[in-house]
Amino acid sequence: MSESKAIAKQLKQVAKVNQRGLANAEYAVGIVGVITFGGILIKLLKDPSFQKLLWDLIQWLLELIMKMLPM
């Protein structure tokens, strides 16, 4: 095997290792994002004014659906 082919093979191996590390970093960023979103969602759902807004929206949607159903 020529020296240039050996170097190319080593570079490919190094690139594969770097890709694994990058994938782990991407997963970590994704997990942090999901946890942050979950925390915000929990905070919103505990807020009484947001609960009322959500309940009013659900009632409005149910009334709309009931009006659309054939009697």
MMTF fields as JSON, N, C-alpha, C and O atoms, coordinates in Angstrom:
{
  "mmtfVersion": "1.0.0",
  "mmtfProducer": "UNKNOWN",
  "numBonds": 283,
  "numAtoms": 284,
  "numGroups": 71,
  "numChains": 1,
  "numModels": 1,
  "chainsPerModel": [1],
  "groupsPerChain": [71],
  "chainIdList": ["A"],
  "bondAtomList": [4, 2, 8, 6, 12, 10, 16, 14, 20, 18, 24, 22, 28, 26, 32, 30, 36, 34, 40, 38, 44, 42, 48, 46, 52, 50, 56, 54, 60, 58, 64, 62, 68, 66, 72, 70, 76, 74, 80, 78, 84, 82, 88, 86, 92, 90, 96, 94, 100, 98, 104, 102, 108, 106, 112, 110, 116, 114, 120, 118, 124, 122, 128, 126, 132, 130, 136, 134, 140, 138, 144, 142, 148, 146, 152, 150, 156, 154, 160, 158, 164, 162, 168, 166, 172, 170, 176, 174, 180, 178, 184, 182, 188, 186, 192, 190, 196, 194, 200, 198, 204, 202, 208, 206, 212, 210, 216, 214, 220, 218, 224, 222, 228, 226, 232, 230, 236, 234, 240, 238, 244, 242, 248, 246, 252, 250, 256, 254, 260, 258, 264, 262, 268, 266, 272, 270, 276, 274, 280, 278],
  "bondOrderList": [1, 1, 1, 1, 1, 1, 1, 1, 1, 1, 1, 1, 1, 1, 1, 1, 1, 1, 1, 1, 1, 1, 1, 1, 1, 1, 1, 1, 1, 1, 1, 1, 1, 1, 1, 1, 1, 1, 1, 1, 1, 1, 1, 1, 1, 1, 1, 1, 1, 1, 1, 1, 1, 1, 1, 1, 1, 1, 1, 1, 1, 1, 1, 1, 1, 1, 1, 1, 1, 1],
  "groupList": [{"groupName": "MET", "atomNameList": ["N", "CA", "C", "O"], "elementList": ["N", "C", "C", "O"], "formalChargeList": [0, 0, 0, 0], "bondAtomList": [1, 0, 2, 1, 3, 2], "bondOrderList": [1, 1, 2], "singleLetterCode": "M", "chemCompType": "L-PEPTIDE LINKING"}, {"groupName": "SER", "atomNameList": ["N", "CA", "C", "O"], "elementList": ["N", "C", "C", "O"], "formalChargeList": [0, 0, 0, 0], "bondAtomList": [1, 0, 2, 1, 3, 2], "bondOrderList": [1, 1, 2], "singleLetterCode": "S", "chemCompType": "L-PEPTIDE LINKING"}, {"groupName": "GLU", "atomNameList": ["N", "CA", "C", "O"], "elementList": ["N", "C", "C", "O"], "formalChargeList": [0, 0, 0, 0], "bondAtomList": [1, 0, 2, 1, 3, 2], "bondOrderList": [1, 1, 2], "singleLetterCode": "E", "chemCompType": "L-PEPTIDE LINKING"}, {"groupName": "LYS", "atomNameList": ["N", "CA", "C", "O"], "elementList": ["N", "C", "C", "O"], "formalChargeList": [0, 0, 0, 0], "bondAtomList": [1, 0, 2, 1, 3, 2], "bondOrderList": [1, 1, 2], "singleLetterCode": "K", "chemCompType": "L-PEPTIDE LINKING"}, {"groupName": "ALA", "atomNameList": ["N", "CA", "C", "O"], "elementList": ["N", "C", "C", "O"], "formalChargeList": [0, 0, 0, 0], "bondAtomList": [1, 0, 2, 1, 3, 2], "bondOrderList": [1, 1, 2], "singleLetterCode": "A", "chemCompType": "L-PEPTIDE LINKING"}, {"groupName": "ILE", "atomNameList": ["N", "CA", "C", "O"], "elementList": ["N", "C", "C", "O"], "formalChargeList": [0, 0, 0, 0], "bondAtomList": [1, 0, 2, 1, 3, 2], "bondOrderList": [1, 1, 2], "singleLetterCode": "I", "chemCompType": "L-PEPTIDE LINKING"}, {"groupName": "GLN", "atomNameList": ["N", "CA", "C", "O"], "elementList": ["N", "C", "C", "O"], "formalChargeList": [0, 0, 0, 0], "bondAtomList": [1, 0, 2, 1, 3, 2], "bondOrderList": [1, 1, 2], "singleLetterCode": "Q", "chemCompType": "L-PEPTIDE LINKING"}, {"groupName": "LEU", "atomNameList": ["N", "CA", "C", "O"], "elementList": ["N", "C", "C", "O"], "formalChargeList": [0, 0, 0, 0], "bondAtomList": [1, 0, 2, 1, 3, 2], "bondOrderList": [1, 1, 2], "singleLetterCode": "L", "chemCompType": "L-PEPTIDE LINKING"}, {"groupName": "VAL", "atomNameList": ["N", "CA", "C", "O"], "elementList": ["N", "C", "C", "O"], "formalChargeList": [0, 0, 0, 0], "bondAtomList": [1, 0, 2, 1, 3, 2], "bondOrderList": [1, 1, 2], "singleLetterCode": "V", "chemCompType": "L-PEPTIDE LINKING"}, {"groupName": "ASN", "atomNameList": ["N", "CA", "C", "O"], "elementList": ["N", "C", "C", "O"], "formalChargeList": [0, 0, 0, 0], "bondAtomList": [1, 0, 2, 1, 3, 2], "bondOrderList": [1, 1, 2], "singleLetterCode": "N", "chemCompType": "L-PEPTIDE LINKING"}, {"groupName": "ARG", "atomNameList": ["N", "CA", "C", "O"], "elementList": ["N", "C", "C", "O"], "formalChargeList": [0, 0, 0, 0], "bondAtomList": [1, 0, 2, 1, 3, 2], "bondOrderList": [1, 1, 2], "singleLetterCode": "R", "chemCompType": "L-PEPTIDE LINKING"}, {"groupName": "GLY", "atomNameList": ["N", "CA", "C", "O"], "elementList": ["N", "C", "C", "O"], "formalChargeList": [0, 0, 0, 0], "bondAtomList": [1, 0, 2, 1, 3, 2], "bondOrderList": [1, 1, 2], "singleLetterCode": "G", "chemCompType": "PEPTIDE LINKING"}, {"groupName": "TYR", "atomNameList": ["N", "CA", "C", "O"], "elementList": ["N", "C", "C", "O"], "formalChargeList": [0, 0, 0, 0], "bondAtomList": [1, 0, 2, 1, 3, 2], "bondOrderList": [1, 1, 2], "singleLetterCode": "Y", "chemCompType": "L-PEPTIDE LINKING"}, {"groupName": "THR", "atomNameList": ["N", "CA", "C", "O"], "elementList": ["N", "C", "C", "O"], "formalChargeList": [0, 0, 0, 0], "bondAtomList": [1, 0, 2, 1, 3, 2], "bondOrderList": [1, 1, 2], "singleLetterCode": "T", "chemCompType": "L-PEPTIDE LINKING"}, {"groupName": "PHE", "atomNameList": ["N", "CA", "C", "O"], "elementList": ["N", "C", "C", "O"], "formalChargeList": [0, 0, 0, 0], "bondAtomList": [1, 0, 2, 1, 3, 2], "bondOrderList": [1, 1, 2], "singleLetterCode": "F", "chemCompType": "L-PEPTIDE LINKING"}, {"groupName": "ASP", "atomNameList": ["N", "CA", "C", "O"], "elementList": ["N", "C", "C", "O"], "formalChargeList": [0, 0, 0, 0], "bondAtomList": [1, 0, 2, 1, 3, 2], "bondOrderList": [1, 1, 2], "singleLetterCode": "D", "chemCompType": "L-PEPTIDE LINKING"}, {"groupName": "PRO", "atomNameList": ["N", "CA", "C", "O"], "elementList": ["N", "C", "C", "O"], "formalChargeList": [0, 0, 0, 0], "bondAtomList": [1, 0, 2, 1, 3, 2], "bondOrderList": [1, 1, 2], "singleLetterCode": "P", "chemCompType": "L-PEPTIDE LINKING"}, {"groupName": "TRP", "atomNameList": ["N", "CA", "C", "O"], "elementList": ["N", "C", "C", "O"], "formalChargeList": [0, 0, 0, 0], "bondAtomList": [1, 0, 2, 1, 3, 2], "bondOrderList": [1, 1, 2], "singleLetterCode": "W", "chemCompType": "L-PEPTIDE LINKING"}],
  "groupTypeList": [0, 1, 2, 1, 3, 4, 5, 4, 3, 6, 7, 3, 6, 8, 4, 3, 8, 9, 6, 10, 11, 7, 4, 9, 4, 2, 12, 4, 8, 11, 5, 8, 11, 8, 5, 13, 14, 11, 11, 5, 7, 5, 3, 7, 7, 3, 15, 16, 1, 14, 6, 3, 7, 7, 17, 15, 7, 5, 6, 17, 7, 7, 2, 7, 5, 0, 3, 0, 7, 16, 0],
  "groupIdList": [1, 2, 3, 4, 5, 6, 7, 8, 9, 10, 11, 12, 13, 14, 15, 16, 17, 18, 19, 20, 21, 22, 23, 24, 25, 26, 27, 28, 29, 30, 31, 32, 33, 34, 35, 36, 37, 38, 39, 40, 41, 42, 43, 44, 45, 46, 47, 48, 49, 50, 51, 52, 53, 54, 55, 56, 57, 58, 59, 60, 61, 62, 63, 64, 65, 66, 67, 68, 69, 70, 71],
  "secStructList": [7, 7, 2, 2, 2, 2, 2, 2, 2, 2, 2, 2, 2, 2, 2, 2, 2, 2, 2, 2, 2, 2, 2, 2, 2, 2, 2, 2, 2, 2, 2, 2, 2, 2, 2, 2, 2, 2, 2, 2, 2, 2, 2, 2, 2, 2, 7, 2, 2, 2, 2, 2, 2, 2, 2, 2, 2, 2, 2, 2, 2, 2, 2, 2, 2, 2, 2, 2, 1, 7, 7],
  "xCoordList": [0.853, 0.0, 0.901, 1.866, 0.582, 1.417, 1.186, 0.2, 2.109, 2.04, 0.82, 0.193, 0.479, -0.669, -1.979, -2.892, -2.081, -3.299, -3.414, -4.51, -2.276, -2.288, -2.726, -3.488, -2.244, -2.626, -4.117, -4.813, -4.601, -6.019, -6.877, -7.927, -6.436, -7.178, -7.225, -8.264, -6.101, -6.061, -6.968, -7.641, -6.984, -7.85, -9.324, -10.116, -9.69, -11.081, -11.454, -12.569, -10.52, -10.797, -10.965, -11.851, -10.116, -10.223, -11.552, -12.203, -11.952, -13.213, -14.395, -15.342, -14.354, -15.441, -15.533, -16.633, -14.407, -14.403, -14.959, -15.747, -14.558, -15.065, -16.567, -17.265, -17.072, -18.505, -19.268, -20.351, -18.722, -19.391, -19.488, -20.523, -18.422, -18.44, -19.432, -20.114, -19.52, -20.465, -21.892, -22.741, -22.158, -23.509, -23.873, -25.002, -22.946, -23.222, -23.522, -24.422, -22.781, -23.027, -24.405, -25.105, -24.789, -26.107, -27.214, -28.222, -27.035, -28.024, -28.12, -29.214, -26.982, -26.976, -27.729, -28.513, -27.499, -28.203, -29.706, -30.523, -30.062, -31.477, -32.137, -33.267, -31.437, -31.992, -32.183, -33.204, -31.217, -31.344, -32.534, -33.274, -32.722, -33.859, -35.19, -36.12, -35.286, -36.53, -36.828, -37.973, -35.809, -35.998, -36.435, -37.309, -35.836, -36.213, -37.659, -38.418, -38.04, -39.414, -40.391, -41.451, -40.032, -40.89, -41.058, -42.157, -39.974, -40.061, -40.964, -41.742, -40.855, -41.714, -43.172, -44.064, -43.408, -44.774, -45.381, -46.54, -44.6, -45.084, -45.403, -46.432, -44.517, -44.737, -46.033, -46.81, -46.257, -47.477, -48.721, -49.716, -48.673, -49.848, -50.221, -51.363, -49.292, -49.59, -50.151, -50.659, -50.064, -50.543, -52.067, -52.583, -52.801, -54.264, -54.835, -55.833, -54.227, -54.765, -54.583, -55.444, -53.476, -53.266, -54.235, -54.749, -54.486, -55.446, -56.829, -57.528, -57.217, -58.536, -58.58, -59.566, -57.521, -57.455, -57.554, -58.277, -56.832, -56.859, -58.242, -58.73, -58.873, -60.207, -61.236, -62.102, -61.143, -62.05, -61.871, -62.847, -60.634, -60.358, -60.962, -61.565, -60.801, -61.361, -62.88, -63.483, -63.5, -64.96, -65.423, -66.408, -64.723, -65.085, -64.984, -65.86, -63.896, -63.739, -64.836, -65.355, -65.181, -66.253, -67.597, -68.365, -67.881, -69.123, -69.15, -70.184, -68.012, -67.909, -68.159, -68.867, -67.573, -67.753, -69.21, -69.773, -69.82, -71.222, -72.157, -73.151, -71.85, -72.667, -72.529, -73.462, -71.361, -71.113, -71.701, -71.885, -71.994, -72.53, -73.967, -74.744, -74.334, -75.743, -76.639, -76.275, -77.784, -78.742, -79.863, -80.776],
  "yCoordList": [-1.172, 0.0, 1.237, 1.318, 2.159, 3.361, 4.236, 4.085, 5.139, 6.002, 6.923, 7.175, 7.423, 8.334, 7.597, 8.175, 6.333, 5.555, 5.288, 5.315, 5.03, 4.789, 6.041, 5.96, 7.199, 8.472, 8.735, 9.179, 8.462, 8.66, 7.756, 8.177, 6.53, 5.586, 6.088, 6.007, 6.604, 7.137, 8.358, 8.516, 9.21, 10.391, 10.003, 10.631, 8.98, 8.508, 7.99, 8.217, 7.289, 6.771, 7.912, 7.873, 8.912, 10.076, 10.793, 11.221, 10.923, 11.6, 10.841, 11.462, 9.515, 8.726, 8.963, 9.102, 9.012, 9.259, 10.649, 10.817, 11.643, 12.999, 13.061, 13.801, 12.308, 12.298, 11.724, 12.207, 10.71, 10.145, 11.188, 11.311, 11.93, 12.98, 14.07, 14.588, 14.419, 15.439, 14.965, 15.738, 13.718, 13.183, 13.245, 13.597, 12.913, 12.98, 14.416, 14.649, 15.369, 16.771, 17.21, 17.96, 16.747, 17.097, 16.52, 17.183, 15.29, 14.696, 15.5, 15.729, 15.922, 16.693, 18.006, 18.392, 18.686, 19.944, 19.684, 20.46, 18.609, 18.253, 17.966, 18.392, 17.243, 16.917, 18.184, 18.34, 19.071, 20.333, 21.128, 21.729, 21.134, 21.839, 21.254, 21.995, 19.939, 19.282, 19.559, 19.825, 19.495, 19.763, 21.211, 21.481, 22.13, 23.541, 23.749, 24.443, 23.147, 23.263, 22.672, 23.244, 21.528, 20.907, 21.791, 21.9, 22.423, 23.318, 24.513, 24.918, 25.07, 26.201, 25.757, 26.471, 24.581, 24.065, 23.833, 24.172, 23.258, 23.037, 24.372, 24.515, 25.339, 26.664, 27.286, 27.863, 27.164, 27.711, 27.002, 27.65, 25.676, 24.917, 25.137, 24.886, 25.597, 25.886, 27.292, 27.609, 28.125, 29.495, 29.523, 29.06, 30.059, 30.061, 30.78, 30.328, 31.879, 32.59, 31.766, 31.784, 31.051, 30.184, 29.004, 28.585, 28.467, 27.371, 27.807, 27.063, 29.025, 29.527, 29.704, 29.345, 30.252, 30.435, 29.089, 28.954, 28.114, 26.78, 26.148, 25.527, 26.3, 25.739, 26.414, 25.741, 27.727, 28.444, 27.976, 27.831, 27.743, 27.256, 25.866, 25.599, 24.994, 23.641, 23.7, 23.0, 24.529, 24.657, 25.197, 24.712, 26.192, 26.757, 25.705, 25.604, 24.92, 23.868, 22.81, 22.351, 22.43, 21.436, 21.981, 21.257, 23.245, 23.853, 23.906, 23.668, 24.217, 24.268, 22.885, 22.756, 21.873, 20.501, 20.08, 19.468, 20.41, 20.035, 20.699, 20.1, 21.931, 22.63, 21.99, 22.031, 21.398, 20.818, 19.416, 18.935, 18.761, 17.4, 17.426, 18.29, 16.48, 16.427, 15.926, 15.014, 16.518, 16.119, 15.359, 14.933],
  "zCoordList": [0.0, 0.0, 0.0, 0.76, -0.83, -0.91, 0.316, 1.036, 0.527, 1.708, 1.651, 2.68, 0.475, 0.348, 0.639, 1.23, 0.234, 0.525, 2.021, 2.581, 2.665, 4.106, 4.852, 5.815, 4.408, 5.044, 4.827, 5.741, 3.62, 3.32, 4.205, 4.691, 4.413, 5.255, 6.7, 7.354, 7.192, 8.551, 8.7, 9.719, 7.69, 7.74, 7.776, 8.479, 7.029, 7.043, 8.421, 8.891, 9.076, 10.413, 11.416, 12.27, 11.306, 12.192, 11.953, 12.906, 10.708, 10.386, 10.989, 11.473, 10.966, 11.548, 13.048, 13.583, 13.729, 15.165, 15.458, 16.389, 14.676, 14.874, 14.643, 15.337, 13.695, 13.423, 14.613, 14.943, 15.251, 16.426, 17.527, 18.181, 17.731, 18.749, 18.409, 19.293, 17.156, 16.723, 16.943, 17.386, 16.641, 16.85, 18.328, 18.668, 19.202, 20.638, 21.061, 21.868, 20.526, 20.858, 20.355, 21.035, 19.177, 18.641, 19.512, 19.754, 19.985, 20.889, 22.184, 22.701, 22.698, 23.944, 23.768, 24.635, 22.662, 22.402, 22.258, 22.755, 21.59, 21.442, 22.772, 23.014, 23.64, 24.958, 25.792, 26.462, 25.751, 26.491, 25.963, 26.742, 24.646, 24.06, 24.503, 24.82, 24.528, 24.94, 26.41, 26.777, 27.239, 28.672, 28.887, 29.711, 28.158, 28.268, 27.84, 28.517, 26.711, 26.222, 27.237, 27.489, 27.816, 28.82, 30.046, 30.59, 30.483, 31.629, 31.366, 32.23, 30.177, 29.811, 29.752, 30.21, 29.189, 29.087, 30.47, 30.707, 31.375, 32.739, 33.41, 34.072, 33.232, 33.824, 33.287, 34.047, 31.981, 31.384, 31.898, 32.222, 31.975, 32.375, 33.84, 34.225, 34.652, 36.055, 36.253, 37.328, 35.238, 35.327, 35.173, 34.156, 36.163, 36.102, 34.876, 34.314, 34.454, 33.292, 32.017, 31.138, 31.916, 30.751, 30.794, 29.757, 31.991, 32.126, 31.662, 30.975, 32.045, 31.618, 30.103, 29.459, 29.544, 28.096, 27.375, 26.388, 27.874, 27.278, 27.409, 26.466, 28.569, 28.795, 27.876, 27.316, 27.724, 26.821, 25.377, 24.641, 24.98, 23.628, 23.417, 22.378, 24.393, 24.287, 24.199, 23.385, 25.032, 24.982, 23.634, 23.077, 23.112, 21.813, 20.708, 19.85, 20.744, 19.73, 19.83, 18.813, 21.045, 21.216, 20.725, 20.091, 21.015, 20.521, 18.998, 18.375, 18.416, 16.957, 16.342, 15.343, 16.947, 16.455, 16.592, 15.684, 17.73, 17.952, 16.949, 16.54, 16.549, 15.565, 14.184, 13.382, 13.909, 12.586, 12.446, 11.327, 13.552, 13.484, 12.995, 13.401, 12.121, 11.669, 12.793, 13.536, 12.903, 13.943, 13.334, 14.041]
}
